[in-house]
């Protein structure tokens, strides 16, 4: 189940970065999911905006981890 959510976020992230939020549709995301259905998306997310918010949150968490790792390596 978690892998499905991660895959949705991965595909959506790439689409939002390449096409932009406005130009990306739920159909675009489905097309990148290799056989997953619209139902699978809506099982995890309520809307495209909900997916976008999760993408932004993930990017923020990744940046936070990178910052912490860099701080530890540069400030022993």
LINDAGI-V256055 format. One record per run of one state. SS is the DSSP state (H for helix, E for strand, L for the rest). FROM is the first residue (numbers start at 1). TO is the last residue. Records with the same first field share a line. If there is no record, write none. Layout:
# LINDAGI-V256055
SS: FROM-TO ; FROM-TO
This chain:
# LINDAGI-V256055
L: 1-1 ; 20-25 ; 32-37 ; 45-47 ; 75-76
H: 2-19 ; 26-31 ; 38-44 ; 48-74
